[in-house]
């Protein structure tokens, strides 16, 4: 999908230097993925302790041992 955005030049330059990614499209994509990961992590952390009576299911160990 093609989208036009305005990004601060210094911010973009700093992001490229820090990440080691030189392509603008890749930097923006990496930043969006990181934002989604961070917010998903925060959401999961906010659920901590909300189900104190939860019984954990048995762990899946792949194929049955013979």
N, CA, C and O atoms as a GROMACS GRO file, in nm:
protein
  264
    1UNK      N    1   0.085  -0.117   0.000
    1UNK     CA    2   0.000   0.000   0.000
    1UNK      C    3   0.090   0.123   0.000
    1UNK      O    4   0.189   0.129   0.072
    2UNK      N    5   0.055   0.218  -0.079
    2UNK     CA    6   0.133   0.341  -0.086
    2UNK      C    7   0.064   0.448  -0.004
    2UNK      O    8  -0.056   0.472  -0.018
    3UNK      N    9   0.141   0.513   0.084
    3UNK     CA   10   0.090   0.617   0.171
    3UNK      C   11   0.192   0.729   0.178
    3UNK      O   12   0.312   0.705   0.182
    4UNK      N   13   0.143   0.851   0.179
    4UNK     CA   14   0.231   0.966   0.191
    4UNK      C   15   0.223   1.018   0.334
    4UNK      O   16   0.114   1.046   0.386
    5UNK      N   17   0.340   1.030   0.399
    5UNK     CA   18   0.345   1.082   0.535
    5UNK      C   19   0.455   1.187   0.545
    5UNK      O   20   0.548   1.189   0.466
    6UNK      N   21   0.441   1.273   0.644
    6UNK     CA   22   0.544   1.373   0.671
    6UNK      C   23   0.617   1.330   0.798
    6UNK      O   24   0.556   1.317   0.904
    7UNK      N   25   0.748   1.308   0.785
    7UNK     CA   26   0.830   1.262   0.897
    7UNK      C   27   0.943   1.362   0.916
    7UNK      O   28   1.008   1.405   0.821
    8UNK      N   29   0.966   1.398   1.041
    8UNK     CA   30   1.075   1.488   1.074
    8UNK      C   31   1.206   1.430   1.022
    8UNK      O   32   1.239   1.315   1.051
    9UNK      N   33   1.281   1.508   0.946
    9UNK     CA   34   1.405   1.460   0.885
    9UNK      C   35   1.508   1.413   0.987
    9UNK      O   36   1.573   1.310   0.967
   10UNK      N   37   1.523   1.487   1.097
   10UNK     CA   38   1.620   1.447   1.199
   10UNK      C   39   1.578   1.318   1.266
   10UNK      O   40   1.662   1.232   1.294
   11UNK      N   41   1.449   1.304   1.293
   11UNK     CA   42   1.399   1.181   1.355
   11UNK      C   43   1.425   1.061   1.265
   11UNK      O   44   1.468   0.956   1.313
   12UNK      N   45   1.399   1.075   1.137
   12UNK     CA   46   1.423   0.967   1.042
   12UNK      C   47   1.572   0.934   1.033
   12UNK      O   48   1.612   0.817   1.030
   13UNK      N   49   1.654   1.037   1.029
   13UNK     CA   50   1.799   1.017   1.023
   13UNK      C   51   1.848   0.942   1.147
   13UNK      O   52   1.927   0.848   1.136
   14UNK      N   53   1.801   0.984   1.264
   14UNK     CA   54   1.840   0.919   1.389
   14UNK      C   55   1.794   0.773   1.392
   14UNK      O   56   1.869   0.685   1.436
   15UNK      N   57   1.672   0.748   1.346
   15UNK     CA   58   1.619   0.612   1.344
   15UNK      C   59   1.701   0.522   1.252
   15UNK      O   60   1.727   0.406   1.285
   16UNK      N   61   1.742   0.576   1.139
   16UNK     CA   62   1.825   0.498   1.046
   16UNK      C   63   1.960   0.467   1.108
   16UNK      O   64   2.009   0.354   1.095
   17UNK      N   65   2.021   0.564   1.175
   17UNK     CA   66   2.151   0.542   1.238
   17UNK      C   67   2.143   0.439   1.350
   17UNK      O   68   2.226   0.349   1.359
   18UNK      N   69   2.043   0.453   1.435
   18UNK     CA   70   2.029   0.364   1.550
   18UNK      C   71   1.997   0.221   1.506
   18UNK      O   72   2.052   0.126   1.560
   19UNK      N   73   1.908   0.208   1.408
   19UNK     CA   74   1.864   0.075   1.365
   19UNK      C   75   1.961   0.008   1.268
   19UNK      O   76   1.964  -0.115   1.257
   20UNK      N   77   2.040   0.089   1.199
   20UNK     CA   78   2.128   0.033   1.098
   20UNK      C   79   2.056   0.002   0.968
   20UNK      O   80   2.112  -0.063   0.880
   21UNK      N   81   1.933   0.048   0.957
   21UNK     CA   82   1.854   0.028   0.836
   21UNK      C   83   1.861   0.155   0.753
   21UNK      O   84   1.829   0.263   0.802
   22UNK      N   85   1.903   0.143   0.628
   22UNK     CA   86   1.921   0.263   0.547
   22UNK      C   87   1.799   0.298   0.462
   22UNK      O   88   1.784   0.412   0.420
   23UNK      N   89   1.713   0.200   0.437
   23UNK     CA   90   1.596   0.222   0.353
   23UNK      C   91   1.481   0.280   0.436
   23UNK      O   92   1.444   0.223   0.539
   24UNK      N   93   1.426   0.393   0.393
   24UNK     CA   94   1.319   0.459   0.467
   24UNK      C   95   1.198   0.370   0.486
   24UNK      O   96   1.142   0.364   0.596
   25UNK      N   97   1.156   0.301   0.382
   25UNK     CA   98   1.040   0.213   0.391
   25UNK      C   99   1.061   0.104   0.496
   25UNK      O  100   0.970   0.073   0.573
   26UNK      N  101   1.180   0.048   0.500
   26UNK     CA  102   1.209  -0.057   0.598
   26UNK      C  103   1.211  -0.001   0.740
   26UNK      O  104   1.167  -0.068   0.834
   27UNK      N  105   1.262   0.120   0.757
   27UNK     CA  106   1.264   0.183   0.890
   27UNK      C  107   1.122   0.206   0.939
   27UNK      O  108   1.091   0.176   1.055
   28UNK      N  109   1.036   0.257   0.854
   28UNK     CA  110   0.897   0.283   0.894
   28UNK      C  111   0.826   0.152   0.926
   28UNK      O  112   0.753   0.144   1.025
   29UNK      N  113   0.847   0.050   0.845
   29UNK     CA  114   0.784  -0.080   0.869
   29UNK      C  115   0.832  -0.139   1.002
   29UNK      O  116   0.752  -0.191   1.080
   30UNK      N  117   0.962  -0.132   1.028
   30UNK     CA  118   1.017  -0.182   1.154
   30UNK      C  119   0.959  -0.106   1.273
   30UNK      O  120   0.929  -0.165   1.376
   31UNK      N  121   0.943   0.024   1.258
   31UNK     CA  122   0.888   0.106   1.366
   31UNK      C  123   0.742   0.069   1.394
   31UNK      O  124   0.701   0.061   1.510
   32UNK      N  125   0.665   0.046   1.290
   32UNK     CA  126   0.524   0.006   1.308
   32UNK      C  127   0.514  -0.130   1.375
   32UNK      O  128   0.430  -0.150   1.463
   33UNK      N  129   0.597  -0.223   1.334
   33UNK     CA  130   0.597  -0.356   1.396
   33UNK      C  131   0.636  -0.347   1.543
   33UNK      O  132   0.576  -0.414   1.628
   34UNK      N  133   0.735  -0.265   1.574
   34UNK     CA  134   0.777  -0.248   1.713
   34UNK      C  135   0.667  -0.184   1.797
   34UNK      O  136   0.648  -0.222   1.912
   35UNK      N  137   0.595  -0.090   1.741
   35UNK     CA  138   0.483  -0.027   1.811
   35UNK      C  139   0.376  -0.130   1.843
   35UNK      O  140   0.323  -0.132   1.954
   36UNK      N  141   0.343  -0.214   1.747
   36UNK     CA  142   0.243  -0.318   1.769
   36UNK      C  143   0.290  -0.418   1.875
   36UNK      O  144   0.211  -0.459   1.961
   37UNK      N  145   0.416  -0.455   1.870
   37UNK     CA  146   0.472  -0.549   1.969
   37UNK      C  147   0.466  -0.488   2.109
   37UNK      O  148   0.429  -0.556   2.205
   38UNK      N  149   0.504  -0.363   2.120
   38UNK     CA  150   0.503  -0.295   2.250
   38UNK      C  151   0.363  -0.288   2.309
   38UNK      O  152   0.342  -0.316   2.427
   39UNK      N  153   0.267  -0.249   2.226
   39UNK     CA  154   0.130  -0.237   2.275
   39UNK      C  155   0.070  -0.373   2.310
   39UNK      O  156  -0.006  -0.383   2.407
   40UNK      N  157   0.102  -0.477   2.233
   40UNK     CA  158   0.055  -0.611   2.266
   40UNK      C  159   0.115  -0.657   2.398
   40UNK      O  160   0.046  -0.721   2.478
   41UNK      N  161   0.242  -0.626   2.421
   41UNK     CA  162   0.307  -0.662   2.547
   41UNK      C  163   0.242  -0.591   2.665
   41UNK      O  164   0.220  -0.650   2.770
   42UNK      N  165   0.213  -0.465   2.647
   42UNK     CA  166   0.147  -0.389   2.755
   42UNK      C  167   0.010  -0.448   2.785
   42UNK      O  168  -0.029  -0.458   2.901
   43UNK      N  169  -0.064  -0.486   2.681
   43UNK     CA  170  -0.197  -0.543   2.700
   43UNK      C  171  -0.186  -0.674   2.777
   43UNK      O  172  -0.262  -0.696   2.872
   44UNK      N  173  -0.093  -0.761   2.738
   44UNK     CA  174  -0.077  -0.887   2.808
   44UNK      C  175  -0.036  -0.865   2.953
   44UNK      O  176  -0.084  -0.936   3.042
   45UNK      N  177   0.050  -0.770   2.977
   45UNK     CA  178   0.092  -0.739   3.114
   45UNK      C  179  -0.025  -0.688   3.197
   45UNK      O  180  -0.034  -0.716   3.316
   46UNK      N  181  -0.115  -0.614   3.134
   46UNK     CA  182  -0.231  -0.560   3.207
   46UNK      C  183  -0.328  -0.671   3.247
   46UNK      O  184  -0.408  -0.652   3.339
   47UNK      N  185  -0.321  -0.785   3.180
   47UNK     CA  186  -0.408  -0.897   3.215
   47UNK      C  187  -0.355  -0.978   3.333
   47UNK      O  188  -0.426  -1.061   3.389
   48UNK      N  189  -0.232  -0.953   3.371
   48UNK     CA  190  -0.170  -1.028   3.480
   48UNK      C  191  -0.253  -1.024   3.607
   48UNK      O  192  -0.288  -0.916   3.656
   49UNK      N  193  -0.283  -1.141   3.661
   49UNK     CA  194  -0.356  -1.150   3.786
   49UNK      C  195  -0.506  -1.134   3.774
   49UNK      O  196  -0.575  -1.131   3.876
   50UNK      N  197  -0.559  -1.124   3.653
   50UNK     CA  198  -0.703  -1.104   3.638
   50UNK      C  199  -0.781  -1.235   3.646
   50UNK      O  200  -0.903  -1.233   3.656
   51UNK      N  201  -0.710  -1.349   3.641
   51UNK     CA  202  -0.776  -1.478   3.651
   51UNK      C  203  -0.701  -1.565   3.754
   51UNK      O  204  -0.635  -1.661   3.716
   52UNK      N  205  -0.710  -1.531   3.882
   52UNK     CA  206  -0.631  -1.603   3.983
   52UNK      C  207  -0.668  -1.750   3.998
   52UNK      O  208  -0.586  -1.828   4.047
   53UNK      N  209  -0.789  -1.790   3.958
   53UNK     CA  210  -0.832  -1.929   3.971
   53UNK      C  211  -0.805  -2.011   3.846
   53UNK      O  212  -0.850  -2.125   3.836
   54UNK      N  213  -0.734  -1.955   3.751
   54UNK     CA  214  -0.706  -2.025   3.626
   54UNK      C  215  -0.621  -2.148   3.652
   54UNK      O  216  -0.519  -2.142   3.721
   55UNK      N  217  -0.666  -2.261   3.596
   55UNK     CA  218  -0.586  -2.383   3.604
   55UNK      C  219  -0.509  -2.395   3.474
   55UNK      O  220  -0.567  -2.391   3.366
   56UNK      N  221  -0.379  -2.410   3.486
   56UNK     CA  222  -0.296  -2.418   3.368
   56UNK      C  223  -0.317  -2.551   3.297
   56UNK      O  224  -0.325  -2.655   3.362
   57UNK      N  225  -0.327  -2.549   3.164
   57UNK     CA  226  -0.342  -2.674   3.090
   57UNK      C  227  -0.210  -2.750   3.089
   57UNK      O  228  -0.104  -2.692   3.108
   58UNK      N  229  -0.218  -2.883   3.066
   58UNK     CA  230  -0.092  -2.958   3.059
   58UNK      C  231  -0.008  -2.908   2.943
   58UNK      O  232  -0.062  -2.867   2.839
   59UNK      N  233   0.121  -2.911   2.959
   59UNK     CA  234   0.210  -2.861   2.854
   59UNK      C  235   0.213  -2.958   2.738
   59UNK      O  236   0.214  -3.080   2.758
   60UNK      N  237   0.213  -2.906   2.619
   60UNK     CA  238   0.223  -2.987   2.499
   60UNK      C  239   0.369  -3.026   2.479
   60UNK      O  240   0.457  -2.939   2.477
   61UNK      N  241   0.394  -3.152   2.463
   61UNK     CA  242   0.531  -3.198   2.448
   61UNK      C  243   0.556  -3.263   2.314
   61UNK      O  244   0.652  -3.339   2.298
   62UNK      N  245   0.472  -3.233   2.217
   62UNK     CA  246   0.493  -3.288   2.084
   62UNK      C  247   0.442  -3.431   2.076
   62UNK      O  248   0.346  -3.466   2.143
   63UNK      N  249   0.506  -3.511   1.996
   63UNK     CA  250   0.463  -3.649   1.979
   63UNK      C  251   0.487  -3.728   2.106
   63UNK      O  252   0.582  -3.703   2.180
   64UNK      N  253   0.400  -3.824   2.131
   64UNK     CA  254   0.410  -3.907   2.252
   64UNK      C  255   0.542  -3.983   2.252
   64UNK      O  256   0.588  -4.033   2.150
   65UNK      N  257   0.600  -3.989   2.369
   65UNK     CA  258   0.726  -4.061   2.382
   65UNK      C  259   0.699  -4.210   2.377
   65UNK      O  260   0.601  -4.259   2.434
   66UNK      N  261   0.785  -4.283   2.310
   66UNK     CA  262   0.766  -4.428   2.299
   66UNK      C  263   0.863  -4.501   2.386
   66UNK      O  264   0.862  -4.624   2.390
   0.00000   0.00000   0.00000
